[in-house]
Amino acid sequence: MTKKITNNIRKLRFNYNEMTQKDLADLVGVSRQTIVAIEKDKYSPSLEVAFKIADVFKVTIADVFIYQ
């Protein structure tokens, strides 16, 4: 079985005052389309972007991304 990276970004955005994908993208410094692709598991972010996303929500990378 092949492992893949999934994420909790949608849930984190919802719990963080229902933040929009655009708001998150602006805070991280990427396009909204990049956030959409990451959320849908179509794209794995760079380590820098992963850290920035975790930092926005004040959680660890392991709270955002799951390797399973």
All heavy atoms as TSV, in Angstrom:
chain	resi	resn	atom	element	x	y	z
A	1	MET	N	N	0.841	-1.185	0.000
A	1	MET	CA	C	0.000	0.000	0.000
A	1	MET	C	C	0.883	1.246	0.000
A	1	MET	O	O	1.831	1.354	0.766
A	1	MET	CB	C	-0.892	-0.011	1.235
A	1	MET	CG	C	-1.890	1.099	1.258
A	1	MET	SD	S	-3.147	0.770	2.513
A	1	MET	CE	C	-3.038	2.252	3.442
A	2	THR	N	N	0.565	2.180	-0.867
A	2	THR	CA	C	1.334	3.410	-0.973
A	2	THR	C	C	0.868	4.409	0.082
A	2	THR	O	O	-0.333	4.632	0.244
A	2	THR	CB	C	1.151	4.035	-2.377
A	2	THR	OG1	O	1.489	3.070	-3.359
A	2	THR	CG2	C	2.019	5.243	-2.538
A	3	LYS	N	N	1.828	4.992	0.764
A	3	LYS	CA	C	1.482	6.021	1.745
A	3	LYS	C	C	1.301	7.353	1.027
A	3	LYS	O	O	1.890	7.586	-0.028
A	3	LYS	CB	C	2.596	6.155	2.784
A	3	LYS	CG	C	2.678	4.982	3.720
A	3	LYS	CD	C	3.657	5.265	4.821
A	3	LYS	CE	C	3.600	4.181	5.872
A	3	LYS	NZ	N	4.365	4.545	7.051
A	4	LYS	N	N	0.474	8.199	1.613
A	4	LYS	CA	C	0.297	9.533	1.053
A	4	LYS	C	C	0.081	10.537	2.171
A	4	LYS	O	O	-0.192	10.164	3.312
A	4	LYS	CB	C	-0.843	9.574	0.049
A	4	LYS	CG	C	-2.230	9.422	0.639
A	4	LYS	CD	C	-3.263	9.548	-0.451
A	4	LYS	CE	C	-4.567	10.061	0.127
A	4	LYS	NZ	N	-5.512	10.459	-0.878
A	5	ILE	N	N	0.195	11.793	1.804
A	5	ILE	CA	C	0.018	12.871	2.772
A	5	ILE	C	C	-1.401	13.402	2.665
A	5	ILE	O	O	-1.866	13.719	1.574
A	5	ILE	CB	C	1.019	14.014	2.516
A	5	ILE	CG1	C	2.445	13.508	2.709
A	5	ILE	CG2	C	0.741	15.203	3.435
A	5	ILE	CD1	C	3.511	14.501	2.312
A	6	THR	N	N	-2.089	13.444	3.797
A	6	THR	CA	C	-3.408	14.082	3.868
A	6	THR	C	C	-3.279	15.259	4.832
A	6	THR	O	O	-2.221	15.480	5.417
A	6	THR	CB	C	-4.492	13.093	4.350
A	6	THR	OG1	O	-4.130	12.604	5.629
A	6	THR	CG2	C	-4.647	11.929	3.383
A	7	ASN	N	N	-4.351	16.005	4.986
A	7	ASN	CA	C	-4.237	17.181	5.845
A	7	ASN	C	C	-5.563	17.539	6.511
A	7	ASN	O	O	-6.618	17.052	6.122
A	7	ASN	CB	C	-3.708	18.372	5.044
A	7	ASN	CG	C	-4.686	18.842	3.997
A	7	ASN	OD1	O	-5.655	19.521	4.312
A	7	ASN	ND2	N	-4.461	18.473	2.737
A	8	ASN	N	N	-5.449	18.402	7.508
A	8	ASN	CA	C	-6.600	18.900	8.268
A	8	ASN	C	C	-6.851	20.389	8.015
A	8	ASN	O	O	-7.462	21.057	8.839
A	8	ASN	CB	C	-6.349	18.700	9.771
A	8	ASN	CG	C	-6.310	17.251	10.157
A	8	ASN	OD1	O	-7.143	16.467	9.733
A	8	ASN	ND2	N	-5.326	16.885	10.961
A	9	ILE	N	N	-6.388	20.903	6.901
A	9	ILE	CA	C	-6.467	22.353	6.663
A	9	ILE	C	C	-7.910	22.847	6.658
A	9	ILE	O	O	-8.222	23.859	7.281
A	9	ILE	CB	C	-5.743	22.744	5.365
A	9	ILE	CG1	C	-4.246	22.455	5.510
A	9	ILE	CG2	C	-5.970	24.223	5.046
A	9	ILE	CD1	C	-3.451	22.646	4.240
A	10	ARG	N	N	-8.790	22.139	5.982
A	10	ARG	CA	C	-10.193	22.583	5.925
A	10	ARG	C	C	-10.774	22.688	7.332
A	10	ARG	O	O	-11.427	23.679	7.681
A	10	ARG	CB	C	-11.007	21.624	5.051
A	10	ARG	CG	C	-12.441	22.051	4.862
A	10	ARG	CD	C	-13.126	21.126	3.848
A	10	ARG	NE	N	-14.558	21.277	3.865
A	10	ARG	CZ	C	-15.218	22.227	3.210
A	10	ARG	NH1	N	-14.559	23.101	2.485
A	10	ARG	NH2	N	-16.529	22.301	3.286
A	11	LYS	N	N	-10.546	21.667	8.155
A	11	LYS	CA	C	-11.057	21.668	9.533
A	11	LYS	C	C	-10.421	22.807	10.340
A	11	LYS	O	O	-11.110	23.509	11.084
A	11	LYS	CB	C	-10.779	20.323	10.194
A	11	LYS	CG	C	-11.335	20.216	11.607
A	11	LYS	CD	C	-11.220	18.818	12.154
A	11	LYS	CE	C	-9.789	18.517	12.522
A	11	LYS	NZ	N	-9.607	17.250	13.241
A	12	LEU	N	N	-9.118	22.987	10.166
A	12	LEU	CA	C	-8.430	24.059	10.891
A	12	LEU	C	C	-8.966	25.432	10.479
A	12	LEU	O	O	-9.184	26.298	11.326
A	12	LEU	CB	C	-6.916	23.988	10.651
A	12	LEU	CG	C	-6.201	22.835	11.346
A	12	LEU	CD1	C	-4.815	22.632	10.755
A	12	LEU	CD2	C	-6.122	23.077	12.845
A	13	ARG	N	N	-9.191	25.629	9.181
A	13	ARG	CA	C	-9.743	26.905	8.713
A	13	ARG	C	C	-11.116	27.151	9.317
A	13	ARG	O	O	-11.425	28.256	9.757
A	13	ARG	CB	C	-9.864	26.930	7.183
A	13	ARG	CG	C	-8.593	27.132	6.450
A	13	ARG	CD	C	-8.786	27.444	4.968
A	13	ARG	NE	N	-9.600	26.494	4.241
A	13	ARG	CZ	C	-10.882	26.678	3.901
A	13	ARG	NH1	N	-11.518	27.778	4.216
A	13	ARG	NH2	N	-11.541	25.745	3.223
A	14	PHE	N	N	-11.943	26.121	9.330
A	14	PHE	CA	C	-13.298	26.251	9.875
A	14	PHE	C	C	-13.250	26.619	11.356
A	14	PHE	O	O	-13.989	27.489	11.816
A	14	PHE	CB	C	-14.083	24.956	9.668
A	14	PHE	CG	C	-15.501	25.050	10.166
A	14	PHE	CD1	C	-16.474	25.677	9.410
A	14	PHE	CD2	C	-15.862	24.529	11.400
A	14	PHE	CE1	C	-17.787	25.782	9.873
A	14	PHE	CE2	C	-17.164	24.629	11.864
A	14	PHE	CZ	C	-18.120	25.253	11.102
A	15	ASN	N	N	-12.364	25.967	12.088
A	15	ASN	CA	C	-12.244	26.225	13.531
A	15	ASN	C	C	-11.546	27.541	13.838
A	15	ASN	O	O	-11.581	28.005	14.969
A	15	ASN	CB	C	-11.504	25.071	14.215
A	15	ASN	CG	C	-12.319	23.790	14.217
A	15	ASN	OD1	O	-13.539	23.816	14.162
A	15	ASN	ND2	N	-11.635	22.665	14.257
A	16	TYR	N	N	-10.919	28.136	12.859
A	16	TYR	CA	C	-10.191	29.394	13.046
A	16	TYR	C	C	-11.038	30.519	12.448
A	16	TYR	O	O	-10.687	31.117	11.436
A	16	TYR	CB	C	-8.822	29.307	12.357
A	16	TYR	CG	C	-7.783	30.254	12.884
A	16	TYR	CD1	C	-7.027	29.938	13.993
A	16	TYR	CD2	C	-7.546	31.474	12.244
A	16	TYR	CE1	C	-6.060	30.786	14.476
A	16	TYR	CE2	C	-6.580	32.332	12.721
A	16	TYR	CZ	C	-5.840	31.993	13.826
A	16	TYR	OH	O	-4.868	32.855	14.300
A	17	ASN	N	N	-12.188	30.755	13.048
A	17	ASN	CA	C	-13.115	31.799	12.604
A	17	ASN	C	C	-13.552	31.639	11.150
A	17	ASN	O	O	-13.744	32.628	10.446
A	17	ASN	CB	C	-12.513	33.194	12.812
A	17	ASN	CG	C	-12.288	33.492	14.270
A	17	ASN	OD1	O	-13.072	33.101	15.124
A	17	ASN	ND2	N	-11.197	34.176	14.583
A	18	GLU	N	N	-13.676	30.374	10.706
A	18	GLU	CA	C	-14.107	30.084	9.346
A	18	GLU	C	C	-13.288	30.851	8.307
A	18	GLU	O	O	-13.811	31.451	7.377
A	18	GLU	CB	C	-15.608	30.327	9.194
A	18	GLU	CG	C	-16.416	29.424	10.110
A	18	GLU	CD	C	-17.917	29.521	9.911
A	18	GLU	OE1	O	-18.359	30.001	8.854
A	18	GLU	OE2	O	-18.650	29.095	10.815
A	19	MET	N	N	-11.975	30.798	8.472
A	19	MET	CA	C	-11.044	31.460	7.565
A	19	MET	C	C	-11.243	30.961	6.128
A	19	MET	O	O	-11.436	29.773	5.907
A	19	MET	CB	C	-9.605	31.155	8.016
A	19	MET	CG	C	-8.536	31.743	7.125
A	19	MET	SD	S	-6.875	31.205	7.619
A	19	MET	CE	C	-6.697	32.052	9.169
A	20	THR	N	N	-11.191	31.873	5.171
A	20	THR	CA	C	-11.330	31.472	3.772
A	20	THR	C	C	-9.997	30.953	3.242
A	20	THR	O	O	-8.930	31.213	3.814
A	20	THR	CB	C	-11.776	32.656	2.890
A	20	THR	OG1	O	-10.721	33.629	2.860
A	20	THR	CG2	C	-13.070	33.283	3.396
A	21	GLN	N	N	-10.079	30.236	2.134
A	21	GLN	CA	C	-8.855	29.765	1.482
A	21	GLN	C	C	-8.000	30.958	1.054
A	21	GLN	O	O	-6.779	30.918	1.154
A	21	GLN	CB	C	-9.207	28.904	0.265
A	21	GLN	CG	C	-9.839	27.587	0.657
A	21	GLN	CD	C	-10.417	26.845	-0.518
A	21	GLN	OE1	O	-10.885	27.452	-1.485
A	21	GLN	NE2	N	-10.408	25.522	-0.440
A	22	LYS	N	N	-8.644	32.020	0.601
A	22	LYS	CA	C	-7.921	33.229	0.176
A	22	LYS	C	C	-7.202	33.859	1.360
A	22	LYS	O	O	-6.040	34.282	1.240
A	22	LYS	CB	C	-8.905	34.221	-0.453
A	22	LYS	CG	C	-8.309	35.564	-0.818
A	22	LYS	CD	C	-7.580	35.506	-2.144
A	22	LYS	CE	C	-7.212	36.881	-2.675
A	22	LYS	NZ	N	-5.931	37.368	-2.202
A	23	ASP	N	N	-7.862	33.942	2.509
A	23	ASP	CA	C	-7.226	34.509	3.705
A	23	ASP	C	C	-5.980	33.704	4.079
A	23	ASP	O	O	-4.924	34.277	4.363
A	23	ASP	CB	C	-8.193	34.515	4.894
A	23	ASP	CG	C	-9.327	35.516	4.743
A	23	ASP	OD1	O	-9.195	36.470	3.944
A	23	ASP	OD2	O	-10.366	35.331	5.415
A	24	LEU	N	N	-6.105	32.388	4.075
A	24	LEU	CA	C	-4.967	31.537	4.412
A	24	LEU	C	C	-3.852	31.714	3.386
A	24	LEU	O	O	-2.680	31.852	3.751
A	24	LEU	CB	C	-5.394	30.070	4.500
A	24	LEU	CG	C	-4.272	29.073	4.824
A	24	LEU	CD1	C	-3.573	29.414	6.139
A	24	LEU	CD2	C	-4.823	27.656	4.858
A	25	ALA	N	N	-4.218	31.743	2.127
A	25	ALA	CA	C	-3.221	31.921	1.066
A	25	ALA	C	C	-2.450	33.222	1.250
A	25	ALA	O	O	-1.217	33.253	1.130
A	25	ALA	CB	C	-3.907	31.894	-0.302
A	26	ASP	N	N	-3.158	34.290	1.564
A	26	ASP	CA	C	-2.510	35.593	1.772
A	26	ASP	C	C	-1.545	35.553	2.958
A	26	ASP	O	O	-0.447	36.103	2.888
A	26	ASP	CB	C	-3.554	36.692	1.990
A	26	ASP	CG	C	-4.335	37.026	0.726
A	26	ASP	OD1	O	-3.913	36.620	-0.384
A	26	ASP	OD2	O	-5.391	37.684	0.850
A	27	LEU	N	N	-1.952	34.893	4.031
A	27	LEU	CA	C	-1.101	34.811	5.222
A	27	LEU	C	C	0.145	33.958	4.983
A	27	LEU	O	O	1.202	34.213	5.553
A	27	LEU	CB	C	-1.897	34.239	6.404
A	27	LEU	CG	C	-2.967	35.152	6.989
A	27	LEU	CD1	C	-3.863	34.375	7.954
A	27	LEU	CD2	C	-2.324	36.338	7.696
A	28	VAL	N	N	0.010	32.956	4.121
A	28	VAL	CA	C	1.120	32.034	3.859
A	28	VAL	C	C	2.002	32.528	2.706
A	28	VAL	O	O	3.164	32.174	2.614
A	28	VAL	CB	C	0.560	30.616	3.570
A	28	VAL	CG1	C	1.650	29.654	3.160
A	28	VAL	CG2	C	-0.159	30.084	4.804
A	29	GLY	N	N	1.423	33.343	1.821
A	29	GLY	CA	C	2.188	33.863	0.694
A	29	GLY	C	C	2.128	32.989	-0.544
A	29	GLY	O	O	3.076	32.917	-1.323
A	30	VAL	N	N	0.990	32.306	-0.731
A	30	VAL	CA	C	0.765	31.486	-1.922
A	30	VAL	C	C	-0.585	31.870	-2.524
A	30	VAL	O	O	-1.320	32.663	-1.951
A	30	VAL	CB	C	0.794	29.962	-1.591
A	30	VAL	CG1	C	2.142	29.545	-1.038
A	30	VAL	CG2	C	-0.315	29.584	-0.608
A	31	SER	N	N	-0.908	31.289	-3.672
A	31	SER	CA	C	-2.199	31.590	-4.297
A	31	SER	C	C	-3.316	30.776	-3.639
A	31	SER	O	O	-3.061	29.746	-3.004
A	31	SER	CB	C	-2.148	31.253	-5.795
A	31	SER	OG	O	-2.075	29.853	-5.975
A	32	ARG	N	N	-4.543	31.232	-3.825
A	32	ARG	CA	C	-5.696	30.482	-3.320
A	32	ARG	C	C	-5.750	29.108	-3.978
A	32	ARG	O	O	-6.078	28.108	-3.343
A	32	ARG	CB	C	-7.000	31.251	-3.588
A	32	ARG	CG	C	-8.220	30.587	-2.946
A	32	ARG	CD	C	-9.526	31.238	-3.364
A	32	ARG	NE	N	-9.831	31.018	-4.760
A	32	ARG	CZ	C	-10.360	29.881	-5.256
A	32	ARG	NH1	N	-10.645	28.876	-4.471
A	32	ARG	NH2	N	-10.604	29.762	-6.543
A	33	GLN	N	N	-5.386	29.053	-5.264
A	33	GLN	CA	C	-5.403	27.778	-5.984
A	33	GLN	C	C	-4.431	26.776	-5.355
A	33	GLN	O	O	-4.702	25.568	-5.346
A	33	GLN	CB	C	-5.051	27.995	-7.460
A	33	GLN	CG	C	-6.134	28.711	-8.243
A	33	GLN	CD	C	-6.095	30.241	-8.106
A	33	GLN	OE1	O	-5.303	30.800	-7.367
A	33	GLN	NE2	N	-6.981	30.905	-8.819
A	34	THR	N	N	-3.321	27.266	-4.819
A	34	THR	CA	C	-2.366	26.385	-4.149
A	34	THR	C	C	-2.985	25.793	-2.895
A	34	THR	O	O	-2.873	24.586	-2.640
A	34	THR	CB	C	-1.066	27.142	-3.806
A	34	THR	OG1	O	-0.468	27.590	-5.021
A	34	THR	CG2	C	-0.094	26.269	-3.043
A	35	ILE	N	N	-3.688	26.623	-2.119
A	35	ILE	CA	C	-4.360	26.126	-0.915
A	35	ILE	C	C	-5.423	25.101	-1.292
A	35	ILE	O	O	-5.535	24.051	-0.652
A	35	ILE	CB	C	-4.978	27.285	-0.093
A	35	ILE	CG1	C	-3.884	28.247	0.406
A	35	ILE	CG2	C	-5.819	26.747	1.058
A	35	ILE	CD1	C	-2.872	27.625	1.361
A	36	VAL	N	N	-6.177	25.367	-2.350
A	36	VAL	CA	C	-7.202	24.424	-2.818
A	36	VAL	C	C	-6.545	23.084	-3.156
A	36	VAL	O	O	-7.028	22.023	-2.734
A	36	VAL	CB	C	-7.952	24.980	-4.058
A	36	VAL	CG1	C	-8.824	23.903	-4.699
A	36	VAL	CG2	C	-8.796	26.191	-3.682
A	37	ALA	N	N	-5.455	23.108	-3.896
A	37	ALA	CA	C	-4.773	21.881	-4.309
A	37	ALA	C	C	-4.224	21.119	-3.105
A	37	ALA	O	O	-4.314	19.886	-3.048
A	37	ALA	CB	C	-3.652	22.211	-5.293
A	38	ILE	N	N	-3.672	21.844	-2.133
A	38	ILE	CA	C	-3.150	21.186	-0.931
A	38	ILE	C	C	-4.301	20.538	-0.155
A	38	ILE	O	O	-4.203	19.386	0.257
A	38	ILE	CB	C	-2.379	22.183	-0.043
A	38	ILE	CG1	C	-1.122	22.681	-0.752
A	38	ILE	CG2	C	-2.010	21.539	1.297
A	38	ILE	CD1	C	-0.445	23.866	-0.068
A	39	GLU	N	N	-5.385	21.281	0.041
A	39	GLU	CA	C	-6.547	20.754	0.778
A	39	GLU	C	C	-7.094	19.489	0.132
A	39	GLU	O	O	-7.537	18.580	0.817
A	39	GLU	CB	C	-7.669	21.793	0.844
A	39	GLU	CG	C	-7.555	22.747	1.977
A	39	GLU	CD	C	-8.814	23.582	2.172
A	39	GLU	OE1	O	-9.908	23.209	1.698
A	39	GLU	OE2	O	-8.708	24.628	2.833
A	40	LYS	N	N	-7.105	19.439	-1.193
A	40	LYS	CA	C	-7.666	18.301	-1.916
A	40	LYS	C	C	-6.646	17.181	-2.104
A	40	LYS	O	O	-6.898	16.243	-2.858
A	40	LYS	CB	C	-8.187	18.757	-3.281
A	40	LYS	CG	C	-9.404	19.655	-3.179
A	40	LYS	CD	C	-9.916	20.023	-4.556
A	40	LYS	CE	C	-11.200	20.826	-4.440
A	40	LYS	NZ	N	-11.756	21.143	-5.771
A	41	ASP	N	N	-5.499	17.293	-1.440
A	41	ASP	CA	C	-4.433	16.288	-1.538
A	41	ASP	C	C	-3.935	16.101	-2.962
A	41	ASP	O	O	-3.475	15.026	-3.339
A	41	ASP	CB	C	-4.885	14.939	-0.952
A	41	ASP	CG	C	-5.277	15.039	0.511
A	41	ASP	OD1	O	-4.657	15.832	1.244
A	41	ASP	OD2	O	-6.205	14.324	0.926
A	42	LYS	N	N	-4.021	17.149	-3.779
A	42	LYS	CA	C	-3.525	17.094	-5.160
A	42	LYS	C	C	-2.087	17.601	-5.239
A	42	LYS	O	O	-1.428	17.440	-6.256
A	42	LYS	CB	C	-4.402	17.965	-6.079
A	42	LYS	CG	C	-5.856	17.610	-6.072
A	42	LYS	CD	C	-6.131	16.453	-6.991
A	42	LYS	CE	C	-7.620	16.241	-7.144
A	42	LYS	NZ	N	-7.988	14.850	-7.098
A	43	TYR	N	N	-1.627	18.262	-4.171
A	43	TYR	CA	C	-0.312	18.896	-4.177
A	43	TYR	C	C	0.251	18.860	-2.763
A	43	TYR	O	O	-0.449	19.175	-1.808
A	43	TYR	CB	C	-0.460	20.345	-4.659
A	43	TYR	CG	C	0.780	21.188	-4.543
A	43	TYR	CD1	C	1.850	21.015	-5.422
A	43	TYR	CD2	C	0.893	22.168	-3.567
A	43	TYR	CE1	C	2.981	21.787	-5.319
A	43	TYR	CE2	C	2.029	22.944	-3.459
A	43	TYR	CZ	C	3.072	22.754	-4.341
A	43	TYR	OH	O	4.196	23.519	-4.239
A	44	SER	N	N	1.516	18.474	-2.653
A	44	SER	CA	C	2.193	18.501	-1.354
A	44	SER	C	C	3.021	19.773	-1.283
A	44	SER	O	O	3.853	20.022	-2.165
A	44	SER	CB	C	3.107	17.287	-1.196
A	44	SER	OG	O	2.347	16.116	-1.131
A	45	PRO	N	N	2.816	20.569	-0.253
A	45	PRO	CA	C	3.525	21.845	-0.158
A	45	PRO	C	C	5.002	21.640	0.177
A	45	PRO	O	O	5.404	20.590	0.683
A	45	PRO	CB	C	2.818	22.558	0.985
A	45	PRO	CG	C	2.347	21.447	1.862
A	45	PRO	CD	C	1.955	20.349	0.910
A	46	SER	N	N	5.789	22.673	-0.100
A	46	SER	CA	C	7.185	22.653	0.332
A	46	SER	C	C	7.199	22.645	1.855
A	46	SER	O	O	6.198	22.979	2.510
A	46	SER	CB	C	7.916	23.895	-0.181
A	46	SER	OG	O	7.415	25.064	0.472
A	47	LEU	N	N	8.313	22.284	2.412
A	47	LEU	CA	C	8.444	22.274	3.866
A	47	LEU	C	C	8.213	23.672	4.427
A	47	LEU	O	O	7.559	23.842	5.462
A	47	LEU	CB	C	9.829	21.744	4.259
A	47	LEU	CG	C	10.043	21.398	5.715
A	47	LEU	CD1	C	8.993	20.417	6.224
A	47	LEU	CD2	C	11.437	20.814	5.895
A	48	GLU	N	N	8.714	24.691	3.735
A	48	GLU	CA	C	8.530	26.077	4.183
A	48	GLU	C	C	7.048	26.448	4.239
A	48	GLU	O	O	6.573	27.018	5.227
A	48	GLU	CB	C	9.267	27.038	3.246
A	48	GLU	CG	C	9.117	28.491	3.651
A	48	GLU	CD	C	9.830	29.450	2.713
A	48	GLU	OE1	O	10.418	29.010	1.716
A	48	GLU	OE2	O	9.786	30.653	2.991
A	49	VAL	N	N	6.304	26.104	3.207
A	49	VAL	CA	C	4.867	26.409	3.177
A	49	VAL	C	C	4.138	25.614	4.256
A	49	VAL	O	O	3.253	26.135	4.931
A	49	VAL	CB	C	4.275	26.158	1.774
A	49	VAL	CG1	C	2.754	26.234	1.793
A	49	VAL	CG2	C	4.841	27.160	0.778
A	50	ALA	N	N	4.529	24.367	4.447
A	50	ALA	CA	C	3.909	23.547	5.496
A	50	ALA	C	C	4.108	24.187	6.868
A	50	ALA	O	O	3.171	24.270	7.669
A	50	ALA	CB	C	4.484	22.133	5.473
A	51	PHE	N	N	5.329	24.648	7.147
A	51	PHE	CA	C	5.596	25.322	8.422
A	51	PHE	C	C	4.770	26.602	8.548
A	51	PHE	O	O	4.239	26.911	9.622
A	51	PHE	CB	C	7.084	25.665	8.567
A	51	PHE	CG	C	7.897	24.582	9.206
A	51	PHE	CD1	C	8.790	23.830	8.457
A	51	PHE	CD2	C	7.784	24.306	10.564
A	51	PHE	CE1	C	9.558	22.833	9.041
A	51	PHE	CE2	C	8.542	23.307	11.159
A	51	PHE	CZ	C	9.433	22.567	10.395
A	52	LYS	N	N	4.661	27.353	7.466
A	52	LYS	CA	C	3.885	28.607	7.503
A	52	LYS	C	C	2.411	28.335	7.787
A	52	LYS	O	O	1.781	29.070	8.549
A	52	LYS	CB	C	4.043	29.372	6.188
A	52	LYS	CG	C	5.393	30.030	6.032
A	52	LYS	CD	C	5.479	30.757	4.701
A	52	LYS	CE	C	6.792	31.476	4.542
A	52	LYS	NZ	N	6.887	32.195	3.254
A	53	ILE	N	N	1.858	27.290	7.166
A	53	ILE	CA	C	0.460	26.939	7.415
A	53	ILE	C	C	0.271	26.573	8.882
A	53	ILE	O	O	-0.654	27.059	9.541
A	53	ILE	CB	C	0.001	25.788	6.491
A	53	ILE	CG1	C	-0.073	26.275	5.038
A	53	ILE	CG2	C	-1.354	25.234	6.944
A	53	ILE	CD1	C	-0.264	25.168	4.017
A	54	ALA	N	N	1.154	25.742	9.410
A	54	ALA	CA	C	1.070	25.352	10.825
A	54	ALA	C	C	1.186	26.576	11.725
A	54	ALA	O	O	0.462	26.697	12.714
A	54	ALA	CB	C	2.160	24.332	11.154
A	55	ASP	N	N	2.070	27.492	11.365
A	55	ASP	CA	C	2.284	28.697	12.165
A	55	ASP	C	C	1.034	29.577	12.212
A	55	ASP	O	O	0.702	30.142	13.256
A	55	ASP	CB	C	3.470	29.483	11.611
A	55	ASP	CG	C	3.915	30.593	12.534
A	55	ASP	OD1	O	4.141	30.315	13.729
A	55	ASP	OD2	O	4.034	31.744	12.064
A	56	VAL	N	N	0.327	29.683	11.095
A	56	VAL	CA	C	-0.908	30.483	11.052
A	56	VAL	C	C	-1.892	29.984	12.105
A	56	VAL	O	O	-2.520	30.768	12.809
A	56	VAL	CB	C	-1.553	30.436	9.645
A	56	VAL	CG1	C	-2.987	30.947	9.680
A	56	VAL	CG2	C	-0.728	31.245	8.654
A	57	PHE	N	N	-2.005	28.654	12.219
A	57	PHE	CA	C	-2.964	28.066	13.145
A	57	PHE	C	C	-2.378	27.796	14.533
A	57	PHE	O	O	-3.067	27.292	15.414
A	57	PHE	CB	C	-3.531	26.767	12.567
A	57	PHE	CG	C	-4.292	26.974	11.284
A	57	PHE	CD1	C	-3.822	26.462	10.092
A	57	PHE	CD2	C	-5.471	27.708	11.269
A	57	PHE	CE1	C	-4.518	26.655	8.907
A	57	PHE	CE2	C	-6.179	27.916	10.099
A	57	PHE	CZ	C	-5.692	27.392	8.913
A	58	LYS	N	N	-1.082	28.127	14.689
A	58	LYS	CA	C	-0.390	27.931	15.973
A	58	LYS	C	C	-0.452	26.472	16.436
A	58	LYS	O	O	-0.761	26.180	17.587
A	58	LYS	CB	C	-0.924	28.887	17.037
A	58	LYS	CG	C	-0.671	30.351	16.686
A	58	LYS	CD	C	-1.287	31.296	17.667
A	58	LYS	CE	C	-1.042	32.748	17.351
A	58	LYS	NZ	N	-0.965	33.182	15.989
A	59	VAL	N	N	-0.180	25.574	15.483
A	59	VAL	CA	C	-0.139	24.141	15.756
A	59	VAL	C	C	1.149	23.584	15.146
A	59	VAL	O	O	1.875	24.292	14.451
A	59	VAL	CB	C	-1.375	23.409	15.174
A	59	VAL	CG1	C	-2.664	23.897	15.817
A	59	VAL	CG2	C	-1.445	23.545	13.656
A	60	THR	N	N	1.417	22.311	15.381
A	60	THR	CA	C	2.584	21.677	14.780
A	60	THR	C	C	2.251	21.195	13.369
A	60	THR	O	O	1.065	21.045	13.015
A	60	THR	CB	C	3.054	20.466	15.604
A	60	THR	OG1	O	2.053	19.448	15.517
A	60	THR	CG2	C	3.300	20.840	17.070
A	61	ILE	N	N	3.284	20.935	12.597
A	61	ILE	CA	C	3.065	20.383	11.258
A	61	ILE	C	C	2.294	19.064	11.356
A	61	ILE	O	O	1.446	18.788	10.514
A	61	ILE	CB	C	4.409	20.198	10.511
A	61	ILE	CG1	C	4.938	21.555	10.064
A	61	ILE	CG2	C	4.251	19.285	9.305
A	61	ILE	CD1	C	6.212	21.493	9.273
A	62	ALA	N	N	2.592	18.279	12.380
A	62	ALA	CA	C	1.899	16.991	12.554
A	62	ALA	C	C	0.407	17.170	12.830
A	62	ALA	O	O	-0.382	16.257	12.581
A	62	ALA	CB	C	2.547	16.196	13.683
A	63	ASP	N	N	0.009	18.338	13.323
A	63	ASP	CA	C	-1.408	18.621	13.526
A	63	ASP	C	C	-2.100	18.985	12.205
A	63	ASP	O	O	-3.317	18.917	12.103
A	63	ASP	CB	C	-1.603	19.762	14.526
A	63	ASP	CG	C	-1.207	19.387	15.928
A	63	ASP	OD1	O	-1.360	18.205	16.298
A	63	ASP	OD2	O	-0.730	20.277	16.657
A	64	VAL	N	N	-1.314	19.415	11.222
A	64	VAL	CA	C	-1.860	19.824	9.933
A	64	VAL	C	C	-1.789	18.691	8.913
A	64	VAL	O	O	-2.761	18.395	8.231
A	64	VAL	CB	C	-1.101	21.055	9.365
A	64	VAL	CG1	C	-1.706	21.486	8.029
A	64	VAL	CG2	C	-1.117	22.214	10.347
A	65	PHE	N	N	-0.631	18.047	8.828
A	65	PHE	CA	C	-0.393	17.029	7.806
A	65	PHE	C	C	-0.231	15.651	8.420
A	65	PHE	O	O	0.407	15.499	9.452
A	65	PHE	CB	C	0.844	17.389	6.982
A	65	PHE	CG	C	0.693	18.675	6.241
A	65	PHE	CD1	C	1.183	19.852	6.769
A	65	PHE	CD2	C	0.017	18.728	5.023
A	65	PHE	CE1	C	1.027	21.064	6.095
A	65	PHE	CE2	C	-0.153	19.927	4.351
A	65	PHE	CZ	C	0.361	21.092	4.891
A	66	ILE	N	N	-0.788	14.647	7.748
A	66	ILE	CA	C	-0.739	13.271	8.214
A	66	ILE	C	C	-0.135	12.423	7.089
A	66	ILE	O	O	-0.624	12.479	5.946
A	66	ILE	CB	C	-2.145	12.729	8.563
A	66	ILE	CG1	C	-2.808	13.607	9.634
A	66	ILE	CG2	C	-2.085	11.288	9.030
A	66	ILE	CD1	C	-3.731	14.637	9.085
A	67	TYR	N	N	0.905	11.656	7.407
A	67	TYR	CA	C	1.513	10.748	6.440
A	67	TYR	C	C	1.025	9.356	6.747
A	67	TYR	O	O	1.380	8.769	7.769
A	67	TYR	CB	C	3.034	10.840	6.526
A	67	TYR	CG	C	3.768	10.022	5.513
A	67	TYR	CD1	C	3.608	10.264	4.147
A	67	TYR	CD2	C	4.643	9.019	5.903
A	67	TYR	CE1	C	4.293	9.513	3.211
A	67	TYR	CE2	C	5.340	8.269	4.968
A	67	TYR	CZ	C	5.160	8.524	3.619
A	67	TYR	OH	O	5.849	7.773	2.701
A	68	GLN	N	N	0.155	8.830	5.884
A	68	GLN	CA	C	-0.432	7.511	6.152
A	68	GLN	C	C	-0.487	6.654	4.915
A	68	GLN	O	O	-0.529	7.092	3.839
A	68	GLN	CB	C	-1.815	7.643	6.759
A	68	GLN	CG	C	-2.763	8.461	5.928
A	68	GLN	CD	C	-4.072	8.725	6.664
A	68	GLN	OE1	O	-4.195	8.485	7.858
A	68	GLN	NE2	N	-5.051	9.218	5.967
